[in-house]
């Protein structure tokens, strides 16, 4: 039969171990969410950039067949993501809806010209690249004008750049805090066994022999913490997707796999390194110093 003191000691060890795992899990959970945001940041940025519209306005005497041939040529261009041919009639109908009145009746004719609306690939959705593309397109004598809103493109790129800087800065800060929290959690766990470590050293155990069980335990804590973090992460995503189904388009399976892999890897690496340093500290301490830490 175990004495009450032994039962209390075992219960305390289980509580310490459980609290360490939970602490690691919560930190990794937050890192996982941030990782998902970062992995999707480029997709979101590309999505916004690729929806910037550039219109090629054709001259009135250009035939529809010539425009369609040029559209086919555009679709194979290195800078075009997609294109859409807009006839004079379609442009008039759209403008009529926007204005809320029939301007053709007022003017007596349709002044609009046929056009092709193109969506550029994300890497070309900036004013410098568009300016080069514009010069190239205007070499075609059938094109009257290349229209795009420079101010909006500048605004989009400026906002995306600022948001990216904030996300990267926040990620670095959170990673540092996470490493510190996991490190302190493991150090406290090792601290509770500092006298056991010293006793093992006094009977002739090598540093490697002393360190091995603690390292294995630290890695196990990191793995369990990562698995719990993944479960929390999966539950959170499930609830979010139920509320906002459109988010599923932004989060493919391979993205989740990357985040899960990063969470597990961080849990193992940080736990391993923290355990190594924590045990090494108490291995080198003198017996009298153990009472002051």
C-alpha positions in Angstrom: 0.0 0.0 0.0 1.2 3.5 -0.8 1.5 6.0 2.0 -0.4 9.2 1.9 2.8 11.1 1.2 3.6 8.9 -1.8 0.1 9.3 -3.1 0.3 13.0 -2.8 3.7 13.1 -4.5 2.4 11.0 -7.4 -0.7 13.1 -7.7 1.4 16.3 -7.7 3.7 14.8 -10.4 0.7 14.0 -12.6 -0.7 17.5 -12.1 2.6 19.1 -13.0 2.9 16.9 -16.1 -0.7 17.7 -17.2 -0.3 21.4 -16.6 2.9 21.4 -18.7 1.2 19.6 -21.5 -1.8 21.9 -21.5 0.4 25.0 -21.3 2.4 23.8 -24.3 -0.8 22.9 -26.2 -2.3 26.3 -25.7 0.8 28.1 -26.9 1.1 25.8 -30.0 -2.7 26.3 -30.6 -2.1 30.1 -30.9 0.9 29.5 -33.1 -1.1 27.2 -35.3 -3.8 29.9 -35.8 -1.3 32.5 -36.6 0.5 30.0 -39.0 -2.8 29.5 -40.9 -3.2 33.3 -41.2 0.3 33.7 -42.5 0.0 30.8 -45.0 -3.2 32.2 -46.3 -2.0 35.8 -46.3 -0.3 35.4 -49.7 -3.4 33.7 -51.1 -5.6 36.5 -49.9 -3.1 39.1 -51.2 -3.0 37.4 -54.6 -6.8 37.1 -54.6 -7.2 40.9 -54.1 -4.5 41.7 -56.7 -5.9 39.4 -59.3 -9.3 41.0 -59.1 -7.9 44.4 -60.1 -9.5 45.2 -63.4 -7.6 46.5 -66.5 -9.8 47.4 -69.5 -8.7 47.4 -73.1 -10.9 49.8 -75.1 -11.0 49.1 -78.8 -11.7 51.5 -81.6 -15.3 51.5 -83.0 -14.4 50.1 -86.4 -12.7 46.9 -85.1 -14.6 43.8 -86.0 -15.7 41.3 -83.3 -13.7 38.5 -84.9 -10.5 40.6 -84.6 -11.3 41.3 -81.0 -11.9 37.6 -80.2 -8.6 36.7 -81.9 -6.8 39.2 -79.8 -8.5 37.9 -76.7 -7.2 34.4 -77.5 -3.8 35.8 -77.9 -4.1 37.6 -74.5 -5.2 34.4 -72.7 -1.9 32.8 -73.6 0.1 35.8 -72.4 2.4 35.4 -69.4 0.8 38.3 -67.5 -2.9 37.5 -68.0 -4.9 35.4 -65.5 -8.3 35.7 -67.2 -10.1 37.9 -69.7 -13.6 38.8 -70.7 -14.9 40.3 -73.9 -17.5 43.0 -73.3 -19.6 44.1 -76.3 -21.0 47.6 -76.8 -24.4 46.4 -75.9 -23.3 44.7 -72.7 -21.4 47.8 -71.7 -24.5 49.9 -72.3 -26.7 47.6 -70.2 -24.2 47.7 -67.3 -23.9 51.5 -67.4 -27.7 51.7 -67.6 -28.0 49.7 -64.4 -25.3 51.8 -62.7 -26.9 55.1 -63.7 -30.5 53.9 -63.2 -31.6 55.5 -66.4 -31.5 54.9 -70.2 -28.8 57.2 -71.4 -29.1 55.8 -75.0 -32.6 57.3 -75.3 -31.3 60.7 -74.1 -28.3 60.7 -76.5 -30.0 58.9 -79.3 -27.0 56.5 -79.8 -24.7 54.2 -77.9 -21.3 56.0 -77.4 -19.6 53.1 -75.7 -16.9 51.0 -77.3 -16.2 47.3 -77.2 -13.6 46.2 -74.6 -11.8 43.3 -73.0 -11.5 43.3 -69.2 -8.4 41.5 -68.1 -7.4 40.2 -64.7 -3.6 40.2 -64.3 -1.6 37.6 -62.4 -0.7 38.8 -58.9 2.9 39.5 -59.6 2.0 41.9 -62.4 -0.7 43.8 -60.5 1.3 46.9 -59.7 1.6 50.2 -61.5 5.2 49.6 -62.7 4.4 46.3 -64.4 1.1 47.6 -65.8 2.8 50.6 -67.3 5.1 48.3 -69.2 2.2 46.1 -70.2 0.2 49.1 -71.3 2.9 50.3 -73.7 3.1 46.8 -75.2 -0.6 46.6 -75.7 -0.9 50.0 -77.2 1.4 48.9 -80.0 -1.7 47.2 -81.4 -3.4 49.8 -83.6 -6.9 48.4 -82.8 -6.6 49.4 -79.2 -7.7 53.0 -78.4 -7.0 53.1 -74.7 -5.8 51.0 -71.7 -7.8 52.0 -68.7 -7.0 51.1 -65.0 -7.2 53.0 -61.8 -3.7 53.8 -60.7 -4.7 55.1 -57.3 -6.6 51.9 -56.4 -3.7 49.7 -57.4 -1.3 51.8 -55.4 -3.7 51.6 -52.4 -4.1 47.8 -52.7 -0.4 47.2 -52.8 0.3 49.7 -50.0 -2.3 48.1 -47.7 -1.1 44.6 -48.4 2.5 45.6 -47.7 1.6 47.2 -44.4 -0.5 44.3 -43.3 2.3 41.8 -44.2 4.8 43.8 -42.1 2.4 43.8 -39.2 1.7 40.1 -39.5 5.4 39.2 -39.7 6.3 41.4 -36.7 3.4 40.0 -34.7 4.5 36.4 -35.7 8.1 37.0 -34.5 6.9 38.5 -31.2 4.4 35.6 -30.6 7.1 33.0 -31.5 9.5 34.5 -29.0 6.8 34.6 -26.3 5.8 31.0 -27.1 9.4 29.8 -26.9 9.8 31.6 -23.6 6.5 30.1 -22.2 7.3 26.6 -23.2 10.8 26.9 -22.0 9.6 28.2 -18.6 7.0 25.4 -18.3 9.6 22.7 -18.9 12.2 24.4 -16.6 9.6 24.3 -13.8 8.9 20.7 -14.5 12.6 19.9 -14.3 13.1 22.2 -11.3 10.7 20.0 -9.3 13.2 17.1 -9.8 16.4 19.0 -9.2 17.3 17.0 -6.0 16.7 13.7 -7.9 19.1 14.9 -10.6 21.7 15.8 -8.0 21.3 12.4 -6.3 21.9 10.6 -9.6 25.0 12.7 -10.2 26.4 11.9 -6.7 26.1 8.1 -7.3 28.1 8.4 -10.5 25.6 8.8 -13.3 26.8 10.6 -16.4 25.2 13.7 -17.7 23.9 11.8 -20.8 22.3 9.1 -18.5 20.7 11.8 -16.4 19.5 13.9 -19.3 18.0 11.0 -21.4 14.8 10.4 -19.4 14.1 14.1 -19.1 14.7 14.7 -22.8 12.3 11.8 -23.7 9.7 13.1 -21.3 10.1 16.7 -22.7 9.7 15.4 -26.3 6.6 13.4 -25.1 5.2 16.5 -23.5 5.8 18.5 -26.7 4.1 15.7 -28.8 1.1 15.5 -26.6 0.8 19.3 -26.5 1.0 19.4 -30.3 -1.7 16.8 -30.7 -4.0 18.6 -28.2 -3.3 21.9 -30.1 -4.2 20.2 -33.4 -7.5 18.9 -31.9 -8.3 22.4 -30.6 -7.2 23.9 -33.9 -9.4 21.5 -35.9 -12.4 22.2 -33.7 -12.0 25.9 -34.0 -11.7 25.7 -37.8 -14.8 23.4 -37.9 -16.9 26.0 -36.0 -15.6 28.9 -38.1 -16.3 27.1 -41.4 -19.9 26.2 -40.2 -20.5 29.9 -39.6 -18.6 31.1 -42.7 -18.6 28.3 -45.3 -16.8 30.5 -47.9 -13.6 30.2 -45.9 -13.3 26.6 -47.0 -12.2 27.9 -50.4 -9.4 29.7 -48.9 -8.2 26.7 -46.8 -7.1 23.7 -48.8 -6.2 20.4 -47.2 -2.5 20.8 -47.9 -2.6 24.1 -46.0 -4.0 22.3 -42.9 -1.3 19.6 -43.3 1.4 22.3 -43.4 0.1 24.0 -40.2 -0.3 20.6 -38.4 3.3 19.7 -39.4 4.7 23.0 -38.2 2.8 22.7 -34.9 4.1 19.2 -34.2 7.7 20.2 -35.3 7.7 23.3 -33.1 6.3 21.3 -30.2 9.1 18.7 -30.5 12.0 21.1 -31.2 11.2 23.7 -28.5 10.5 21.0 -25.9 13.8 19.2 -26.8 16.0 22.3 -26.7 14.3 23.6 -23.5 14.7 20.3 -21.7 18.4 20.0 -22.7 19.2 23.5 -21.3 17.1 23.0 -18.2 18.7 19.7 -17.2 22.2 20.9 -18.0 21.6 23.8 -15.6 20.7 21.6 -12.6 23.4 19.0 -13.5 26.1 21.6 -13.0 24.7 23.2 -9.8 26.3 22.5 -6.5 24.2 20.9 -3.8 23.9 24.1 -1.7 22.8 26.1 -4.7 19.8 23.8 -5.2 18.0 25.4 -2.3 18.1 28.9 -3.9 16.6 28.2 -7.3 
